[in-house]
Amino acid sequence: MYASGSALLADATASGDRPRRFGQQIALGTIAGFASVWIAGMLAEPIGNALGAPPASLLVLRALVALGGIVAALSALPVLFVRAVAVPRGALDAPVRRALMLRFALVEGIFGFGAGSFLPFVNLFFADRFGLAFGAIGLAMGVIAVGGSLGALLHGVHVAPRLGQLRGVVLVQLLSIPFMLAAAVAPVAAVAVGVLAARAGLMYGSAATYRAFVLSSFSPAERAGASALLTIAWSGPAALGSFLSGGVRGALGDAGWTVNLVTLAVAYVVAASMSLVFFGRHEPRGDEVPDTAVAAGPHSPA
């Protein structure tokens, strides 16, 4: 669904408008994700009262998960009212397509490994390192979500049009590195929340523009497949990063969090640098592929 949805949004927007639209998509998704967690927390007590069980009981948790499943199912209904976008049948020349896919996949894999090393465990980071209670952790996650949403909205409007998509992405990614490292040495939770919110704003903004850059590099007929393959390329290393990061924390204790954050920063530096090397001269021209297959010449951008 994620792959098809991204492809649908790309097909329904003009190339120059995609960074802004993807930013809006990411911002709405981030805020909705935080709101759902907050609402679930608010519903725990009344649902527990209705079921005659404590709010923290397994029965209440199952009820909340079931309610979330119902909402998720209902969210598919509006898709039925989305007008289908005509997708031309043309495709990039196979060698060009494979070369693009391999390079994008390598970058995605490195980003995924770095992200998996820390980002799934941000709530545990605040609990373990700073001893925050559930309510304070929820507030911290909310601030970070708002920071990410603002970044996603602003990058496509103010950064990408001025610097270009790739340079705007790489610059912002590199600017996020000091904030990751600052979180590793933050003396108090408030500082950690602030720098992680800044990191989220920068990276969520770059993610919106980068997604537009990637999908604009493939023809409309290829975008859903490219999005699915690149999601797999990100998810596999992310799972490995999560697994290894747990072992690091188990072996090093609190110092493991610092190692996790440094791993995240190093991975982002490597991936951003590779993006510049791989795509510094690349111009996304997937929208220019006509209805019939194109045989790309030796000077076709890749």
C-alpha positions in Angstrom: 0.0 0.0 0.0 2.8 2.4 0.8 4.5 1.7 -2.5 1.3 2.1 -4.5 0.3 5.2 -2.6 3.6 6.9 -3.2 3.4 6.0 -6.9 -0.1 7.3 -7.1 0.8 10.6 -5.5 3.8 11.0 -7.9 1.5 10.2 -10.9 -1.1 12.8 -9.8 1.4 15.6 -9.4 3.7 17.6 -11.7 7.4 17.0 -11.2 8.2 20.4 -9.8 5.3 20.1 -7.2 6.2 16.7 -5.9 8.6 17.7 -3.1 5.8 19.9 -1.6 3.1 17.2 -2.0 5.3 14.5 -0.5 6.1 16.8 2.4 2.5 17.3 3.1 2.0 13.5 3.0 4.8 12.9 5.4 3.7 15.7 7.7 0.1 14.5 7.9 1.2 10.9 8.5 3.6 11.9 11.3 1.0 14.0 13.1 -1.7 11.3 12.6 0.7 8.7 14.0 1.3 10.8 17.1 -2.3 11.7 17.5 -3.3 8.0 17.4 -0.9 7.1 20.2 -2.2 10.0 22.3 -5.8 9.1 21.7 -5.2 5.4 22.5 -3.7 6.5 25.8 -6.7 8.7 26.5 -9.1 5.8 25.7 -7.3 3.2 27.9 -9.2 4.2 31.1 -12.7 4.4 29.7 -12.3 1.2 27.8 -10.9 -0.4 30.9 -13.9 0.8 32.9 -16.3 -0.6 30.2 -14.6 -3.9 30.2 -14.1 -4.1 34.0 -10.3 -4.3 33.6 -7.4 -2.1 34.6 -6.3 0.3 31.9 -2.8 -1.3 31.6 -4.3 -4.9 31.4 -3.8 -7.2 28.4 -7.5 -7.1 27.7 -7.6 -3.4 27.3 -4.4 -3.5 25.1 -6.1 -6.0 22.8 -9.2 -3.8 22.6 -7.1 -0.8 21.6 -5.3 -2.9 19.0 -8.6 -4.1 17.6 -9.9 -0.5 17.5 -6.8 0.5 15.7 -7.4 -2.3 13.2 -10.9 -1.1 12.6 -9.8 2.5 12.0 -7.1 1.3 9.6 -9.6 -0.7 7.6 -12.0 2.2 7.4 -9.1 4.5 6.2 -9.0 2.5 3.0 -12.5 3.6 2.1 -11.6 7.1 0.9 -9.2 5.6 -1.6 -12.2 4.3 -3.5 -13.1 7.9 -4.3 -9.7 8.8 -5.7 -9.8 9.2 -9.4 -7.6 6.8 -11.3 -4.6 8.4 -13.0 -3.8 7.2 -16.5 -0.3 5.6 -16.5 1.6 5.6 -19.8 3.1 2.2 -20.7 6.6 3.4 -21.6 9.7 2.4 -19.6 13.3 3.4 -19.2 15.9 1.4 -21.1 16.6 -1.7 -19.0 20.3 -1.0 -18.4 19.5 2.5 -17.3 16.7 1.3 -15.0 18.8 -1.4 -13.4 21.7 1.0 -12.8 19.4 3.5 -11.2 17.7 0.9 -9.1 21.0 -0.5 -7.8 22.4 2.9 -6.8 19.2 4.0 -5.1 19.0 0.6 -3.3 22.5 1.0 -2.0 21.7 4.4 -0.6 18.4 3.2 0.9 20.1 0.2 2.5 22.7 2.4 4.3 20.0 4.9 5.4 17.9 1.9 6.6 20.7 0.4 8.7 21.4 3.7 10.4 17.8 4.4 11.1 17.2 0.9 12.5 20.1 1.4 14.9 18.3 4.0 16.9 15.0 5.4 15.6 12.7 2.5 16.6 13.9 2.8 20.2 13.6 6.6 20.8 11.0 6.0 23.5 13.2 3.5 25.3 16.1 6.0 25.0 14.2 8.5 27.0 13.1 5.9 29.5 16.5 4.3 30.0 18.8 7.3 29.9 16.6 9.9 31.5 14.1 7.9 33.5 11.1 9.6 32.0 7.6 8.4 32.8 5.1 7.4 30.1 3.4 10.8 30.0 6.7 12.6 29.6 7.8 10.2 26.9 4.6 10.8 25.1 5.2 14.6 25.2 8.7 14.1 24.0 7.6 12.0 21.1 4.9 14.6 20.3 7.5 17.4 20.1 9.7 15.3 17.9 6.7 14.5 15.6 5.8 18.2 15.3 9.4 19.0 14.4 9.4 16.4 11.7 6.1 17.6 10.3 7.3 21.2 10.1 10.5 20.1 8.3 8.5 18.0 5.8 6.3 21.0 5.0 9.0 23.5 4.7 11.7 21.7 2.7 9.8 21.3 -0.5 8.6 25.0 -0.4 11.7 26.9 0.7 14.8 24.6 0.3 14.4 22.5 -2.8 13.3 25.3 -5.1 16.4 27.4 -4.1 19.1 24.7 -4.0 17.7 22.1 -6.3 16.3 18.7 -5.1 19.5 16.7 -4.7 21.7 19.5 -3.2 18.8 20.5 -0.9 18.5 16.9 0.3 22.2 16.3 0.9 22.8 19.6 2.6 20.0 19.1 5.0 21.0 15.5 5.7 24.5 16.6 6.6 23.2 19.5 8.7 21.2 16.9 10.8 24.4 15.1 11.9 25.4 17.5 14.7 21.9 17.2 16.2 22.2 13.4 16.3 25.6 13.6 18.0 24.3 16.2 20.4 21.5 13.8 21.5 24.2 11.3 22.4 25.8 13.7 24.9 22.7 15.7 26.0 22.8 16.2 29.8 19.1 16.5 30.3 16.0 15.2 28.6 14.8 18.6 27.4 18.0 19.1 25.4 17.7 15.7 23.9 14.1 16.4 22.9 15.1 19.6 21.3 18.0 18.3 19.2 16.1 15.2 18.1 13.2 17.4 17.1 15.6 19.5 15.0 17.0 16.3 13.5 13.5 15.0 12.7 12.7 18.4 11.0 15.8 18.2 8.8 15.5 14.5 7.9 11.7 14.4 7.3 12.1 17.4 5.1 14.9 15.8 3.1 12.9 12.5 2.9 10.0 14.2 1.2 12.2 15.8 -1.5 14.3 12.7 -1.9 11.2 10.5 -2.4 10.1 12.9 -5.2 13.6 12.9 -6.7 13.6 9.1 -6.7 10.2 8.5 -8.2 10.7 11.2 -10.8 13.6 9.2 -12.0 11.4 6.3 -13.1 8.6 6.3 -15.6 5.0 6.2 -14.3 4.7 2.5 -15.2 7.7 1.7 -13.1 7.1 3.8 -10.0 5.0 1.3 -7.9 7.6 -1.5 -8.5 10.5 0.8 -7.9 9.0 2.1 -4.7 8.3 -1.5 -3.5 11.8 -2.6 -4.2 13.4 0.4 -2.5 11.2 -0.1 0.5 12.6 -3.7 0.8 16.1 -2.4 0.3 15.5 0.0 3.3 13.6 -2.4 5.5 16.1 -5.4 5.4 19.1 -3.4 6.6 16.9 -1.5 9.1 15.9 -4.8 10.7 19.5 -5.8 10.9 20.4 -2.5 12.4 17.7 -2.9 15.0 18.9 -6.4 15.9 22.5 -5.4 16.3 21.7 -2.2 18.2 19.9 -4.3 20.8 23.0 -6.4 21.2 25.2 -3.3 21.6 23.0 -1.9 24.3 22.9 -5.2 26.1 26.7 -5.4 26.1 27.5 -1.8 26.9 24.5 -0.6 28.9 23.8 3.1 28.8 26.9 3.7 26.6 25.2 1.6 24.0 22.8 4.5 23.3 25.8 6.6 22.4 27.1 4.0 20.0 23.6 3.7 18.4 23.4 7.4 17.8 27.0 7.5 16.4 26.1 4.6 14.1 23.0 6.6 12.9 25.2 9.6 12.2 27.9 7.7 10.4 25.4 5.9 8.2 23.7 9.2 7.2 27.1 10.7 6.4 28.0 7.8 4.2 24.5 7.6 2.5 24.4 11.4 1.8 27.9 11.3 0.4 27.0 8.4 -1.9 23.9 10.2 -3.1 26.0 13.1 -4.2 28.5 10.9 -5.9 25.9 8.7 -7.6 23.4 11.4 -8.6 25.3 14.6 -8.7 24.9 14.9 -12.5 21.6 13.0 -12.6 18.4 14.7 -13.9 15.2 12.9 -13.1 13.4 12.4 -16.5 11.0 9.6 -15.8 8.1 11.9 -16.8 9.6 12.3 -20.3 9.3 8.6 -21.2 6.7 8.4 -23.9 3.9 5.8 -24.2 6.2 3.4 -26.1 9.4 1.9 -24.7 12.4 4.1 -25.1 15.8 2.9 -26.1 18.1 5.2 -24.2 21.2 6.3 -26.0 24.7 6.4 -24.5 24.2 10.0 -23.3 20.9 9.3 -21.5 21.0 10.4 -17.8 21.4 7.6 -15.3 
